[in-house]
Amino acid sequence: IRYSVPEEAEHGTLVGNIAEDLGLDLTKLASRRFQLVPSSRTPYLEVNLENGVLFVNEKIDREQICKQSASCQLNMEVFLENPLELFRVEIEVVDINDNPPSFPETDLTVEISESATPGTRFPLESAFDPDVGSNALRTYDITTNNYFYLDVQTQTDGNKFAELVLEKPLDREQQAAHRYVLTAVDGGQPPRTGTALLVVKVLDSNDNVPVFEQPVYTVSLSENAPVGTLVIQLNATDLDEGLNGEIVYSFSNHISSHVKELFSIDPRTGRIEVRGEVDFEESSLYQIFIQAKDLGPNAVPAHCKVLVKVADMNDNAPEITFSTVTESVSEKAAPGTVIALLSLTDRDAEENGQIHVEILGDVPFKLKSSFRNYFTIVTDGFLNRELADSYSVTVVARDKGTPSLASSKSIRVQVSDENDNVPTFTQSVYDVYVTENNVPGAYIHAVMALDPDIGQNALISYSILECDIQDMSVKTYVSINEETGYLYALRSFDYEQLKDFTFLVRAKDSGAPELSSNATVKVIIVDQNDNAPLVLAPLGKNGTAREPLPRSAEPGYLVTRVVAMDSDDGENARLSYSIQRGNENGMFRLDWRTGELRTARRMSAKRDPHQQYDLVIEVRDHGQPPLSSSASVLVMVVDSMAEGRGVGDKVGTSKAKDGALDLTLILIIALGCVSFIFLLVMIVLAVRCQKDKKLNIYTCLTSDCCLGCSSCCSRQGRSRKKKLSKADIMLVQSNVNVSGPGTAQVPVEESGSFGSHHQNQNYCYQVCLTPESAKTDLMFLKPCSPSRSTDTDHNPCGAIVSGYTDQQPDIISNGSILSNETKHQRTELSYLVERPRRVNSLATT
């Protein structure tokens, strides 16, 4: 919308009603926040925001605002919110004839040689009228005379200037000076004038005047050309000699002072150079009037005009002005929400003034064109405060000049928080290790939940979800600090009663609505060495166990076994056994791992027949610090097991009298039962083998059994074969031989009646080796006599029978004989040979 107002209008002068002219509803101006864009506010005009009236606020001086520009216009922008509407208001300031023309000086002097010919022109200093248009300077007048008249000319920029034209020759001797009144008249109604006294001095003649090559020179000059840049090199000629032919260059009298500030001329060479800052935006064309005058008497100057066209350079960067900026925006704001309003300007022309604008960086905002050079910044998608709580939005405006110039401005946009994040525990499952016998109320662990929100939305409180542990509420076991998440034990835990328990912890924020999440806490009770080992066996009256030892016992004879247990766990329950007292002569050795008490050597026949050993055995765990218990074992040396049993009967009778079933007696009964079952199984197996031998179930040709044992044996005795495992490793004489790839005889020691006396009894075993298998099949056969052991003709499977000797035995495993290599191995094998007798002796006890 456009208005006009005359300059010098008084305060309060009505210019127009913006609201009515735009067709706006006056009743909604306040609710829609009708207002001026701050950057377009001017002190000369004001708008009543309630009714839209535009009025003069301050006296307007057009000449002060717009200088001598042909058009003087004030611009302002108004806008309304909800919805956003932006309007541009243009107010033209109309010039009035309030300034008369004026000459720079009241007295003007022109020197003219008397030899000047009629028609010679003499430029006069121009008058200046700050008004424009029809009110500007229109013409010049001079007092009526017989010698001169004025020729008023118009410059290309529209300015008027006068030239004094000689009509008839002058005669210095007749009149040396002429005085006239020079009047400047403007075009106003009524017209206004300005005067100056023009004095024409008549000089003696100088026959020749300087002459320029051309009356008008046109040059092009780039704006912002550095000081000293050559504009043009003038060259005027004078046919006179000496001082009359020596030319001096200077600016004409009517040239403006601003041109003198921008350019300079060398008086001797006529070189015109840049003196000040040439700005295309200020003026695109400059006119320089030059005169050349010789140094002779009565010199007559020659004149020319230099037109300097200024070429525009891209020396003005675009300007960005923000009219309104939103301080913060919710992270739930819909895409397209307006954040800011901005405008762009560039003082350059053509492509140098064309602007491209963009938002710098990867931010969720975009520019939306409003009209002309106005843009709005709106959200481009949804925001997430947890990813970025604020954005620095930088707007970059770049023109299309060469080189291109750019400017930028930034605004800070805060993102307000919404409760859109659930508290998250740092761990989904917390393993909390608590040493038993802890102090009630002590801190045991801390859980932590994180919430990327802020303020109340991130204020987390912790709680324990109700559940039962051993029929009691979990809140009687542990508690939690609601603010810090610290867990505290409410009771002292006992590993032997409770090894672990699990419960849930909830983290809840204080937002609206509240959000929460859970985590699992597993409390693991760590065992302490708080239980000493408990000796279970052997037990006796008054804490002392009595064990018989036959005087004929061999080294390694099992006297008894100390059995103990520890209620603790791990290293705290790993036990070791040792003899603390009573074994000074080294008669016994105790396995520190199993607690088996054995004889280390034979009994001496020279010792007291009723000798006894009072041993104190310590059981120690491996905890830190270790705990221990002790057992007292009284080993009584007897001549026979019958006597030992008598001692045992006495002990049993004593226990019967006490009316208590001792644990040692229970162990003896259990061991006897196991021995009986083992004996029964051995008898059954021996009977079956004897029967199978008599029936010749496995009878086959020697060649068939030896060469094809896998088919022969697997076909006839598959159901009766016994696979050899590590437990089936038997002892054979070192001179045992295998007659074929599939059979071998293995001697087995059989203890008669499970007593201490043993006989040499040979048993035949058939060994079948299948080519496909790495295992060995053993079949029991009937006992073989020594007479038949060497007769391979009567042994259809090629078994070799050998008698038992005291020679160290070899071990047969998977059909291979393992020979003894070291003395240590022979000692252990000897122990294995004697083991059946020790088992029998233990069974009798």
C-alpha positions in Angstrom: 0.0 0.0 0.0 1.3 3.5 -0.9 0.8 6.9 0.6 2.3 10.4 0.1 3.0 13.2 2.5 4.4 16.6 1.9 7.6 17.5 3.6 7.5 19.9 6.5 4.1 18.5 7.6 3.3 19.2 11.2 3.2 16.5 14.0 0.0 14.6 13.9 -0.7 15.1 10.2 -2.9 12.2 9.0 -1.2 10.2 6.3 -3.7 7.3 6.0 -5.5 4.4 7.7 -3.5 1.2 7.0 -6.0 -1.1 8.6 -9.0 0.3 6.6 -7.1 0.5 3.3 -6.0 -3.2 3.7 -9.5 -4.3 4.6 -8.5 -5.5 8.1 -11.0 -6.1 10.9 -10.3 -3.3 13.4 -11.8 -5.3 16.3 -9.2 -8.0 15.8 -6.1 -5.9 15.6 -5.2 -6.2 19.3 -5.9 -10.0 19.5 -3.8 -10.6 16.4 -1.0 -8.4 17.7 -0.9 -5.8 14.9 2.6 -4.3 15.1 5.4 -2.7 13.2 8.5 -4.7 12.2 11.2 -3.2 14.4 13.8 -2.9 11.7 11.4 -0.7 9.6 10.5 1.8 12.3 11.2 5.4 11.4 11.1 8.4 13.7 9.2 10.5 11.2 6.1 8.4 11.0 4.1 6.5 13.6 1.2 4.0 13.4 -1.6 3.8 16.0 -1.6 0.0 16.6 -5.2 0.1 17.9 -6.9 1.6 14.8 -4.2 1.5 12.1 -3.9 5.2 11.6 -0.6 6.4 10.0 0.4 9.9 11.1 3.4 12.3 11.1 5.4 11.9 14.2 8.2 14.3 13.5 8.8 17.1 11.0 10.1 15.7 7.7 12.9 17.5 5.9 13.1 15.8 2.5 16.4 17.4 1.7 17.9 16.0 4.8 16.6 12.5 4.2 17.0 12.0 0.5 19.4 14.7 -0.5 18.8 15.5 -4.2 17.4 12.1 -5.1 14.5 12.4 -7.5 12.4 10.1 -5.5 12.1 10.2 -1.7 10.4 7.2 -0.1 10.0 5.9 3.4 9.2 2.2 3.9 7.9 0.3 6.8 6.5 -3.2 7.4 3.6 -4.2 9.6 2.5 -7.6 10.4 -0.2 -9.5 12.3 0.2 -12.9 14.1 -2.1 -15.8 14.3 -2.0 -16.3 11.4 1.1 -14.4 10.3 0.4 -11.7 7.7 3.1 -9.2 6.5 2.4 -5.9 4.7 4.7 -3.4 3.2 3.8 0.3 3.4 5.5 2.9 1.1 5.3 6.6 2.0 6.4 9.1 -0.7 7.7 12.4 0.7 6.6 15.1 -1.6 9.0 18.0 -2.1 7.8 21.6 -1.5 9.6 24.7 -2.6 11.1 25.5 0.8 14.7 26.3 -0.4 15.8 29.2 -2.6 18.8 28.7 -5.0 22.1 30.0 -3.6 25.5 30.7 -5.1 28.6 29.4 -3.3 29.9 33.0 -3.1 28.2 36.3 -3.2 30.8 37.8 -5.5 31.8 36.0 -8.7 34.8 37.2 -10.7 35.5 36.3 -14.4 38.6 37.5 -16.2 38.3 37.9 -20.0 40.9 39.1 -22.3 40.1 42.0 -24.5 41.1 39.9 -27.4 38.4 37.5 -26.8 36.2 37.1 -29.8 32.5 37.3 -29.8 30.9 33.9 -29.1 33.5 33.0 -26.5 32.0 31.2 -23.6 32.9 31.6 -19.9 31.3 29.0 -17.5 29.9 30.5 -14.3 29.8 28.9 -10.9 26.4 27.2 -10.5 23.9 27.9 -7.9 22.6 25.1 -5.7 19.0 24.4 -4.9 18.3 21.4 -2.6 14.8 21.1 -3.9 14.1 18.6 -6.7 11.7 18.3 -9.6 9.8 21.4 -10.5 11.1 23.1 -7.4 14.7 22.7 -8.4 16.8 25.3 -10.2 15.2 26.2 -13.5 17.2 29.0 -15.1 19.6 31.9 -14.7 19.2 35.6 -15.4 21.7 38.5 -15.8 21.4 42.2 -15.8 20.7 43.5 -19.2 23.9 44.7 -21.0 25.4 45.1 -24.4 28.4 42.8 -24.1 27.2 39.5 -22.6 24.2 37.2 -22.5 23.7 33.9 -20.6 23.3 30.5 -22.2 21.7 28.1 -19.7 22.5 24.5 -20.4 21.3 21.2 -18.8 23.7 18.5 -17.7 23.1 14.8 -18.3 22.1 14.5 -14.6 19.5 17.3 -15.0 21.4 20.1 -13.3 21.4 23.5 -14.8 24.5 25.6 -15.3 25.1 29.0 -17.1 27.8 30.1 -19.5 28.6 33.8 -20.1 28.7 34.3 -23.8 30.6 37.3 -25.3 28.4 39.3 -27.8 30.8 42.0 -28.8 34.5 42.6 -28.3 35.7 44.2 -25.1 37.9 47.2 -24.8 39.9 47.3 -21.6 40.9 50.9 -22.1 37.3 51.9 -22.4 36.0 49.8 -19.5 38.3 47.5 -17.4 35.5 45.9 -15.3 31.9 45.1 -15.8 29.4 44.4 -12.9 26.2 42.6 -13.3 23.7 40.9 -11.0 23.5 37.1 -11.6 20.1 35.7 -10.6 19.2 32.0 -10.2 15.5 31.1 -10.4 13.8 27.8 -9.4 10.6 26.4 -10.8 8.4 26.6 -7.7 5.1 28.3 -7.4 5.8 31.0 -6.6 9.4 30.8 -7.8 12.3 31.6 -5.4 15.6 33.3 -6.4 19.1 33.7 -5.4 21.6 36.4 -6.5 25.3 37.0 -6.8 27.4 39.9 -8.0 29.2 39.0 -11.2 32.4 41.1 -11.9 34.0 40.8 -15.3 37.6 41.9 -15.5 39.0 42.7 -18.9 42.6 41.6 -19.4 45.1 42.3 -22.0 45.0 39.9 -24.9 46.9 36.7 -25.3 46.6 35.7 -29.0 46.3 31.9 -28.6 44.4 29.9 -26.2 45.0 26.2 -25.2 43.1 23.7 -27.3 41.9 20.2 -26.1 41.8 17.3 -28.5 38.1 16.8 -27.8 35.5 18.7 -25.8 34.2 15.6 -24.0 36.1 12.6 -22.7 34.4 9.4 -21.5 36.2 6.9 -19.2 35.2 3.9 -17.1 36.4 3.5 -13.6 35.8 0.6 -11.2 34.4 1.5 -7.8 36.6 1.3 -4.8 39.6 2.0 -7.1 42.6 2.6 -4.9 43.9 6.1 -4.3 46.3 7.2 -7.1 44.6 5.2 -9.8 44.8 7.0 -13.2 41.5 8.2 -14.5 42.7 10.0 -17.7 45.7 11.8 -19.0 44.6 15.1 -20.6 46.7 16.9 -23.2 45.9 20.5 -24.4 48.1 22.4 -26.8 48.9 26.1 -27.2 50.7 27.5 -30.2 52.2 30.3 -28.2 55.7 30.1 -26.9 57.3 30.7 -23.6 54.9 31.4 -20.7 52.1 32.1 -23.2 52.4 28.5 -24.4 53.0 26.8 -21.0 49.7 25.3 -19.9 48.3 24.9 -16.4 45.4 22.4 -15.8 42.8 22.9 -13.1 39.2 22.1 -12.3 36.6 24.5 -13.6 35.0 26.9 -11.1 31.5 25.3 -11.3 32.7 21.7 -10.4 31.2 20.4 -7.2 33.2 20.1 -4.0 32.4 16.4 -3.8 34.1 15.7 -7.1 37.2 17.6 -5.9 37.2 15.3 -2.9 37.2 12.2 -5.1 39.6 13.3 -7.9 42.7 15.3 -8.3 44.5 16.8 -11.3 48.2 17.5 -11.8 48.5 21.2 -12.8 51.5 20.5 -15.1 50.7 17.2 -16.6 46.9 17.1 -16.7 46.9 13.7 -15.1 43.6 13.0 -13.3 43.8 10.5 -10.5 41.6 9.0 -7.8 41.8 10.9 -4.6 39.0 9.5 -2.4 36.7 6.5 -2.3 34.6 6.0 -5.4 31.3 4.3 -4.5 28.9 3.1 -7.2 26.1 3.0 -4.7 26.6 6.7 -4.1 26.8 7.7 -7.8 27.3 5.8 -11.0 28.5 8.8 -13.0 30.8 11.8 -12.3 31.3 14.9 -14.5 34.7 16.6 -14.2 35.1 20.0 -15.9 38.7 20.9 -16.7 40.2 24.1 -17.8 43.6 24.6 -19.4 45.2 28.1 -19.2 48.6 29.3 -20.4 50.9 31.3 -18.3 51.0 34.2 -20.6 49.5 37.6 -20.0 45.8 37.9 -20.5 45.6 34.1 -20.8 42.3 32.7 -22.1 41.4 29.3 -20.6 40.2 26.3 -22.7 37.6 23.9 -21.2 36.7 20.3 -21.6 34.5 17.8 -19.8 35.4 14.3 -18.5 32.6 11.8 -17.9 33.6 9.1 -15.4 31.3 6.1 -15.5 31.7 4.0 -12.3 31.5 0.2 -12.8 29.8 -1.6 -10.0 31.9 -4.0 -8.0 30.5 -6.6 -5.6 31.6 -4.8 -2.5 28.5 -5.0 -0.4 27.6 -8.2 1.4 23.9 -9.1 1.9 22.4 -7.8 5.1 20.2 -10.0 7.3 17.7 -8.5 9.7 15.6 -10.6 12.1 12.3 -9.1 12.9 11.0 -11.6 15.4 12.5 -14.7 17.1 10.8 -17.4 19.2 12.9 -18.1 22.3 11.9 -21.8 22.8 9.9 -24.5 21.0 8.5 -27.7 22.5 9.9 -31.0 21.3 6.3 -32.0 20.5 5.9 -29.0 18.1 4.5 -30.0 14.8 6.6 -29.6 11.6 6.1 -26.2 10.1 6.1 -24.2 13.4 7.4 -20.7 12.8 10.6 -19.9 14.7 11.7 -16.5 13.3 11.0 -13.9 10.6 13.9 -12.3 8.7 14.5 -9.9 5.8 17.4 -9.6 3.3 18.9 -6.5 1.5 21.9 -5.9 -0.8 23.0 -2.5 -1.9 24.8 -3.7 -5.1 23.1 -3.8 -8.5 22.1 -6.5 -10.9 23.7 -9.9 -10.2 25.8 -8.4 -7.4 22.5 -7.6 -5.6 20.7 -10.9 -6.2 20.7 -13.0 -3.0 20.6 -16.7 -2.3 19.8 -17.6 1.3 20.1 -20.9 3.2 20.4 -22.4 6.7 23.8 -23.7 7.5 24.4 -27.2 8.9 22.2 -30.2 9.5 19.5 -28.7 11.7 15.8 -29.6 11.8 14.8 -26.2 10.4 14.2 -24.8 6.9 13.5 -21.5 5.2 10.1 -20.6 3.8 9.8 -17.6 1.5 7.1 -15.1 2.5 7.3 -12.4 -0.1 10.0 -10.5 -1.9 13.1 -10.7 0.4 11.2 -11.8 3.5 11.6 -15.4 4.8 10.4 -17.4 7.8 12.3 -20.1 9.6 10.1 -23.1 10.4 10.7 -26.5 11.9 11.5 -29.3 9.5 10.3 -32.4 11.3 9.9 -33.4 14.9 12.4 -32.3 17.6 14.1 -34.4 20.3 15.4 -32.6 23.3 17.4 -35.6 24.4 19.4 -35.5 21.2 19.8 -31.7 21.3 18.4 -29.3 23.9 19.2 -26.2 21.8 20.1 -25.3 18.2 22.2 -22.6 16.8 20.4 -21.7 13.6 22.8 -19.9 11.3 21.3 -18.2 8.2 23.8 -17.6 5.4 22.9 -15.0 2.6 25.2 -15.1 -0.5 24.9 -12.8 -3.5 25.7 -13.9 -7.1 28.6 -11.5 -7.7 32.1 -12.4 -8.6 33.6 -13.0 -6.2 30.5 -13.8 -4.2 30.0 -12.1 -0.9 28.2 -13.6 2.0 27.0 -12.7 5.5 25.5 -14.8 8.2 23.5 -14.4 11.4 22.8 -16.9 14.1 19.9 -17.3 16.6 19.7 -19.7 19.5 16.5 -21.8 19.7 15.9 -23.7 23.0 14.0 -27.0 22.9 11.7 -27.4 25.9 11.4 -30.9 27.4 8.5 -33.3 27.4 8.3 -36.5 29.5 8.9 -38.9 26.7 11.7 -41.1 28.1 11.4 -44.1 30.5 14.0 -44.3 33.2 16.5 -47.0 32.2 18.7 -49.0 34.6 22.4 -49.2 33.9 22.0 -53.0 34.2 19.0 -55.2 33.6 20.3 -57.6 36.2 22.4 -56.7 39.2 24.4 -59.4 40.9 25.0 -58.3 44.5 27.5 -60.4 46.6 27.0 -60.1 50.3 29.2 -61.9 52.8 27.3 -63.9 55.3 27.2 -62.7 58.9 26.9 -59.1 57.6 25.9 -56.3 59.9 22.2 -55.5 59.7 21.5 -52.1 58.1 24.8 -52.0 56.2 25.0 -50.8 52.6 25.4 -53.6 50.1 25.0 -52.1 46.6 23.5 -49.3 44.6 21.2 -49.5 41.6 21.1 -46.6 39.1 18.6 -45.6 36.5 19.1 -42.8 34.0 16.5 -40.6 32.4 17.6 -38.3 29.5 14.7 -35.9 30.4 15.3 -32.9 32.6 13.6 -31.3 35.6 10.7 -33.1 37.1 10.7 -35.5 34.1 14.1 -36.8 35.2 13.5 -36.9 38.9 13.7 -40.6 39.7 12.5 -42.4 42.8 13.3 -46.1 43.6 11.2 -48.8 45.2 11.3 -52.5 45.8 8.4 -54.5 44.4 6.7 -56.7 46.9 7.5 -60.5 46.9 8.1 -63.3 49.3 11.4 -64.9 50.3 11.1 -68.0 52.5 7.5 -67.0 53.3 8.5 -63.5 54.4 8.3 -60.2 52.7 11.4 -59.1 50.8 11.2 -55.8 52.6 12.2 -57.5 55.8 15.4 -58.6 54.0 16.5 -55.4 52.2 15.5 -51.8 51.9 16.3 -49.1 49.3 16.9 -45.3 49.5 14.2 -43.8 47.3 16.4 -41.0 46.1 19.8 -42.6 45.7 19.0 -46.2 44.9 21.3 -47.5 47.7 20.4 -51.0 48.9 20.7 -51.9 52.6 20.6 -55.4 54.2 18.0 -55.4 57.1 19.2 -58.7 58.6 22.3 -60.8 58.9 22.4 -63.5 56.3 23.5 -67.1 56.9 24.9 -68.9 53.8 24.0 -72.3 55.3 20.3 -71.3 55.4 19.9 -68.9 52.4 22.3 -68.9 49.5 20.6 -66.3 47.2 17.4 -64.6 46.6 16.0 -62.3 43.8 13.7 -59.3 43.8 12.7 -56.4 41.5 13.5 -52.8 41.8 11.4 -50.1 40.2 12.6 -46.7 39.0 9.8 -44.1 38.4 10.2 -40.5 37.2 8.1 -37.5 38.4 6.8 -36.4 35.0 3.2 -36.3 33.8 2.3 -39.0 33.1 4.8 -41.0 35.2 7.0 -43.5 33.4 8.8 -46.4 35.1 10.9 -49.5 34.5 12.2 -52.5 36.5 15.5 -54.2 37.1 16.3 -57.6 38.7 18.5 -57.7 41.7 20.0 -61.1 42.6 21.6 -61.1 46.1 24.2 -63.9 46.4 25.3 -64.8 49.9 29.1 -65.4 50.0 30.2 -68.1 52.3 32.5 -67.3 55.3 34.6 -69.8 57.1 32.4 -69.8 60.2 31.9 -73.6 60.7 34.6 -75.9 62.0 34.9 -79.4 60.5 32.6 -82.0 62.2 34.1 -85.4 62.7 31.5 -88.1 61.8 33.6 -91.2 62.1 35.2 -92.9 63.8 33.4 -92.1 67.0 33.8 -93.8 70.3 33.0 -93.6 74.0 34.2 -90.4 75.6 35.3 -89.1 72.3 37.9 -91.8 71.6 37.5 -94.4 68.9 39.0 -97.9 69.4 40.4 -99.6 66.3 42.0 -103.1 66.3 45.2 -103.7 64.3 46.3 -107.3 63.6 50.0 -107.9 64.4 50.3 -109.6 61.0 49.0 -106.6 59.1 51.0 -105.8 56.0 52.2 -102.3 55.2 49.3 -100.3 53.8 46.7 -102.0 55.9 43.6 -99.9 56.3 43.2 -99.3 60.0 40.2 -96.9 59.8 39.0 -93.9 57.9 38.4 -90.5 59.4 35.2 -89.1 58.0 34.4 -85.4 58.5 32.1 -82.8 57.0 32.1 -79.0 56.9 28.9 -76.9 56.5 30.7 -74.3 54.6 31.3 -74.2 50.9 34.2 -74.2 48.5 37.7 -73.8 49.9 36.1 -73.3 53.3 34.8 -76.9 53.1 37.8 -78.5 51.5 39.3 -80.6 54.3 42.8 -82.0 54.9 43.7 -84.7 57.5 46.9 -84.9 59.5 48.2 -86.9 62.6 49.0 -84.4 65.3 50.2 -86.7 68.0 50.9 -90.4 68.7 52.8 -91.3 65.5 56.2 -90.4 66.7 57.7 -93.6 65.5 56.1 -93.3 62.0 54.1 -96.5 62.4 51.1 -95.0 60.5 50.5 -92.8 57.5 47.3 -90.8 56.9 46.0 -89.8 53.5 45.5 -86.0 53.9 42.8 -86.0 51.3 40.7 -89.1 52.1 41.4 -89.5 55.8 42.4 -93.2 55.4 44.7 -94.3 58.2 47.0 -97.1 57.1 50.1 -98.9 58.4 53.4 -97.6 57.1 55.4 -100.8 57.9 55.1 -104.2 59.5 54.6 -104.7 63.2 57.7 -105.8 65.1 57.2 -109.2 66.8 59.5 -108.1 69.6 57.1 -105.4 70.8 54.7 -105.6 73.6 51.9 -107.9 72.5 49.3 -105.5 73.9 50.8 -102.4 72.5 48.4 -99.6 71.6 48.7 -96.3 69.8 46.8 -93.2 71.0 46.5 -91.0 67.9 45.2 -87.5 67.7 44.0 -86.7 64.1 43.3 -83.1 63.1 40.9 -82.2 60.4 41.5 -78.7 59.1 39.6 -76.7 56.4 41.2 -74.4 53.9 39.3 -71.2 54.8 40.9 -67.9 55.9 41.5 -68.2 58.7 41.4 -72.0 58.8 39.3 -73.9 61.4 40.0 -77.3 62.7 38.7 -80.2 64.8 40.4 -83.3 66.2 39.5 -86.9 66.6 41.1 -89.3 69.0 41.8 -92.9 67.7 43.1 -95.6 70.0 44.7 -98.3 67.8 45.0 -101.6 69.7 47.4 -104.2 68.4 45.9 -107.7 68.4 47.3 -111.1 67.5 44.3 -112.1 65.4 41.1 -110.7 64.0 39.1 -112.9 66.4 40.7 -111.1 69.2 40.0 -107.9 67.4 36.4 -108.9 67.1 36.4 -109.6 70.8 37.6 -106.2 71.4 34.9 -105.0 69.1 32.3 -107.1 70.9 33.3 -105.6 74.2 33.0 -102.2 72.7 29.6 -103.2 71.2 28.5 -104.6 74.5 29.6 -101.4 76.2 27.6 -99.4 73.7 24.6 -101.7 74.1 24.7 -101.0 77.7 24.8 -97.3 77.0 21.7 -97.8 74.9 23.0 -95.7 72.0 23.7 -96.8 68.4 27.2 -95.4 67.8 27.9 -94.0 64.3 31.0 -96.2 64.1 28.9 -99.3 64.4 26.6 -98.0 61.6 29.6 -97.6 59.3 30.9 -101.1 60.2 27.5 -102.6 59.4 27.3 -100.7 56.1 30.8 -101.8 55.2 30.0 -105.4 56.1 26.8 -105.3 53.9 28.8 -104.0 51.0 31.4 -106.7 51.4 28.8 -109.3 51.6 27.1 -108.2 48.4 30.5 -108.0 46.6 31.2 -111.6 47.8 27.8 -112.8 46.6 28.4 -111.2 43.1 31.8 -112.8 42.8 30.4 -116.3 43.6 27.6 -115.9 41.1 30.0 -114.9 38.4 32.3 -117.8 39.2 29.5 -120.3 39.0 28.3 -118.9 35.7 31.8 -119.1 34.2 32.2 -122.6 35.4 28.9 -123.7 33.9 29.7 -122.0 30.6 33.0 -123.8 30.5 31.5 -127.2 31.1 28.9 -126.7 28.4 31.7 -125.6 25.9 29.6 -122.6 24.8 32.8 -120.9 23.5 34.3 -124.0 22.0 35.8 -123.2 18.6 38.7 -124.1 16.5 42.0 -122.6 17.4 42.5 -121.1 14.0 38.9 -119.8 14.0 39.3 -118.2 17.5 42.7 -116.8 16.9 42.2 -115.6 13.4 38.6 -114.8 13.3 37.9 -114.1 17.0 35.7 -111.2 16.3 33.0 -113.3 14.5 33.4 -116.4 16.6 33.1 -114.7 20.0 30.6 -112.1 19.0 28.3 -114.7 17.4 28.3 -117.2 20.4 28.8 -115.1 23.5 27.7 -111.6 22.7 25.2 -111.6 25.5 27.8 -112.8 28.1 30.7 -110.7 27.1 32.0 -108.2 29.6 33.5 -105.0 28.1 36.8 -104.0 29.6 36.9 -100.5 31.1 39.5 -98.8 33.3 37.9 -100.5 36.3 38.6 -103.9 34.7 42.4 -103.6 34.6 43.7 -106.8 36.1 47.2 -108.0 37.1 49.1 -110.7 35.3 52.5 -112.2 35.6 55.2 -110.4 33.7 55.9 -113.6 31.8 52.4 -113.9 30.5 52.2 -114.7 26.8 49.5 -114.3 24.2 49.2 -117.2 21.8 47.1 -115.4 19.3 45.7 -112.0 18.5 42.5 -112.7 20.2 43.1 -114.7 23.4 45.1 -114.4 26.6 45.0 -115.9 30.1 45.0 -113.6 33.1 45.7 -115.0 36.6 43.4 -113.7 39.3 44.0 -113.9 43.1 41.2 -115.4 45.0 41.1 -115.2 48.8 39.6 -118.1 50.4 36.8 -117.2 52.9 38.0 -113.6 52.6 40.6 -114.2 55.3 44.1 -113.1 55.5 45.4 -116.4 54.0 45.4 -116.6 50.3 45.9 -119.4 47.8 47.4 -119.5 44.3 44.5 -120.2 42.0 44.7 -119.8 38.3 41.7 -118.7 36.2 41.4 -118.8 32.5 40.0 -115.8 30.7 39.2 -115.6 27.0 40.2 -112.3 25.5 38.5 -111.3 22.2 39.8 -108.4 20.3 37.7 -107.1 17.4 39.5 -105.3 14.6 37.0 -102.5 14.6 37.1 -101.7 18.3 39.8 -100.4 20.6 38.1 -102.2 23.5 38.8 -105.7 24.8 36.2 -108.4 25.6 36.9 -110.7 28.6 35.0 -113.9 29.1 35.3 -115.9 32.4 36.4 -119.6 32.0 36.8 -122.3 34.6 39.9 -122.5 36.7 42.8 -124.1 35.0 45.3 -126.4 36.6 49.0 -125.8 36.3 49.4 -129.0 34.5 47.2 -127.8 31.7 48.7 -124.4 31.7 51.4 -125.3 29.3 49.4 -127.7 27.1 48.1 -125.6 24.3 46.6 -128.7 22.6 44.0 -129.0 25.4 43.3 -125.2 25.4 41.1 -124.7 22.3 41.2 -120.9 22.5 45.0 -120.8 22.9 44.8 -119.4 26.5 48.0 -119.7 28.5 47.7 -120.5 32.2 50.3 -119.2 34.6 50.5 -119.6 38.4 50.8 -116.7 40.8 54.3 -115.8 42.0 55.7 -113.1 44.0 57.1 -111.5 40.9 55.8 -108.0 40.3 52.7 -108.3 38.2 52.0 -106.5 34.9 48.8 -104.7 34.0 46.8 -105.9 31.0 44.5 -103.2 29.4 42.7 -103.4 26.1 44.7 -106.5 25.2 48.1 -104.9 25.8 50.5 -105.6 28.6 51.8 -102.6 30.5 55.2 -103.2 31.9 56.5 -101.6 35.1 59.3 -99.1 34.5 60.0 -97.5 37.8 60.3 -98.6 41.4 57.5 -96.3 42.3 55.1 -98.1 39.9 56.1 -101.5 41.3 55.3 -100.3 44.8 51.8 -99.2 43.8 51.2 -102.4 41.9 52.2 -104.4 45.0 49.7 -102.4 46.9 47.0 -103.3 44.4 47.9 -107.0 44.8 47.4 -106.8 48.5 44.2 -104.8 48.3 41.8 -107.8 48.1 43.2 -109.2 51.4 42.8 -105.8 53.1 39.3 -105.5 51.9 38.6 -109.0 53.3 40.2 -108.1 56.6 38.0 -104.9 56.8 34.9 -106.9 56.0 35.6 -109.3 59.0 36.0 -106.3 61.3 
